[in-house]
Amino acid sequence: MYILAAASPTHGVPAAVYHEGWAQNGAIVSPHKVEGIELHLRYQGGEAGPLFWAQYSFLGLDPVGLKDEYCPSYFNEMRNLTLVNREYCIRNPKHYKGYGPDCWGLTASYSVDGYAAHGPLERDDRGVISPTAALSSIVYTPDQSLQVMHHLYEMGDKVFGPYGFYDAFSETADWYPKRYLAIDQGPIAVMIENYRTGLLWKLFMSHPDVQNGLKKLGFNVKK
């Protein structure tokens, strides 16, 4: 959103909005490890978070070769954020049923108690797997994401319906709601196409206003 806001040819926000807002005047840079995996940034001070952090901003914005003064490689950062999520589920410190190499993915979705931002920290883990988490990460972890896709498909109509995979489920709670959530379904289709052809990335990144916004905020793109 910062890039789009800066890109507006008539009402563009100043670069300071990004640097003083999202980047917190550089405080966002905080190298650390989670699940033994290196991360360069802390969003709002958090160690790691729901996988939508690695997805929503990058449905159109191509992270490949993208960097700025705060992050040397947004693709690597988002890939590592995804791997943290996967490794946490494999370690499964709360011993939830079903978690493993072929069933991982914690993000904001429907939950056993309403709606929650599930993440790879014990306080944010409710035993709920959200298919969009692993599937929309296919651009970062193709083999690992496809492993989840195949497993979920084998689970059958518990998790799969006429419009694709349902939003979330919990084997521990025996909870399999036959519900969809558009904000979670959309990224699956978009990221699969970006993995296949890069179409949405190419369209977004080729727009002159977007290119101006990236330049204005200090982003560098090198393929």
N, C-alpha and C positions, 0 to 999 in steps of 0.2 A: 504494500500500500504506500509505503514511503516513496518508492520509485515512481509509482503512478502519480502521487501527489506532487512530486518534484517535476514530473514530466509535463504537467499541464501547460500548454502554450499561453494560456490566459490567466490562470490563477495558481501558478506553481508555487509551492511552499519553498522557503529557503532551505539550503542544505543543513543549517543548524538544527532544524526540526529532527532530522535523522541522527545527527551526531550527538545532540544533547538529549534526545528522547530515547530511541531504541538503543543506541550505543552507549548511553549514559556517560558521555565524555570519555569514552575509552574503558570504563569500568566493566563493560561486557567481556573484555579480554581477561580470562582467568584460567590458564591451563591447569587441568586436573585429570585424574583418572577415575573412571567408574567401570566396574567389572573388569578391571585391568586394561581398559581401552582408553586411549588418550582423546580428550576433548579440549578444544581451545577456548570455547566460549561458555559463559554462564548466562542464560537468559533470565533476567530478573533475579539473579542470584542463585537460581536452581542448579543442582548438579546434573540432572538429566530429566527429561520429561516425556509427555505423550508423543507418539510418533507423528502426530499432525504437525509438530514443529518442523519436521523434515519434509513435509509434503505440501501443505497449502501454499506457502510462499513460492514453491518451485513447480507449480503446475504449468505456469507459463515462463517464469524466470528460469533460465537454464543454468544450473549450478556448475556444469562442466567448464572448467577454466575460469570460473568466476572468483574474484578475490577483491579485497579492499584493505584498508589499513588495519582492520580489526581481525581479519581472517585470511590466512594464506591460501586456503582452498575450501570453498563452500561445499564442493562435492565431497571431499574427504571428510569434512566435519559432519555432514548429513549422513554419510555412509557409516561413520563411526557411531553416530547417535542411534542409527538403526541396529548396529551390531551390539551396542550396549543393551538395547531392549531385548534382543534375541538371547544374549548370554544370560541376562537376568532370568528369563523364562526357563532356560535350560537348567540353571542353578536352582530355581524354584524354592527360595528360602521358606515360603509359607506352605509348601507341600500341597499345592492345589492339584487336583486330578486333571490329567490331560496335557499339562505343559510339557514341552520338549522341543527338539530340533524341527519337528514337523508340525508343531502347534504353538506358535508364539505370536505376539503382537498386542501391545497395550497402548491404547490411545483413548481419546474422548469418544464416548458412545453411550448408547443405552446401557444400563447397568441393573444389577439385581435390586438396587434400591433407588431406581429412577434414572438419573443421568450422571455420569462421572467422568473426570479426566484421569483415566487409568494410566499409570506410568511405572517405570522400572525401579521404584523405591518401595520398600515394604508398606509405608504409610499410604501409598497410592495404588496398591495392588489388591483387588477384590476378587481375584479368581476369574475374571471376565476376559475372554479373548474376543477381539474385534477384528474380523477378517480384513477390513480395509487397512489395518495397520501394516501387516506383512505384505499384502497384495499391492498396495500403493507405494511400497518401498522397492518394487521390482527394478526400478532404475538404479538403485544402489546395491541391491543384493539379489540379483536375478536367480541364482541357483537356490538360495535359501528361501526366497519368496515362492518360487515354483514348487518347492518341496511342501510348503504349507498349502498351496493351492490344490495340489494333488490329494493331500490328506483330507482337506475339507470336502473336496468333491466325493471322496470315498465315504465320508460320514453321511452322505445322502440328504434326504429331505429334512433332517433335523436342522441343518444349517443352510440349505440351498432351496430356493424357490423359483418362481417363474421369472423373476427379475434379477437373478443372481444370488449371491450369498447374503443371508440375513445380517443384520447389523452387528449382533453380538450374541455370545452364549457363555454359559458356565457349566462345565461338566460336574464340578464339585457340588453346585447347587441344583443340578439337574434342571437347568433353566435354559430353554430354547425358544425364545419368543420369535414368532414369525412376523417380524417387523423390519421395515427398511427405514433408513434415514438418508435423505438426499445428499447432505453434506459429506457423508461417508461413502455413498455409492459413486458419486461423481469422480472423485480422485482415482478410483480403481480404473475406470475406463480411460481417463486422461493419461495416467502414468503408464498403463500398458501400451498406449499408443506412443508415448514418448520413448519407451523402451524399444518398441518396434522400429519406429521411423523418426522420432524426434519432432513430429509434426507440430505439436502445440508449442514446443520450445522455439522452433524455427519461425513460426508465425509471430509470436510475441516479441522475440528478440530482434526481428527484422523491422519492427515499426520505428520510424524516425523519432517519435516522441519518447518511446521507451529508451532508445539509445541516448537521447539527450538527458533523460532522467538519470540513467546510470552514470553518465559522465559528470553530471552536476553533483551527484552524491559521492563521487570518487571511486566508483567501481571500475575494475579492470577486467576485461574479458579476453582470454587468450585460449584458443583451441589447440 
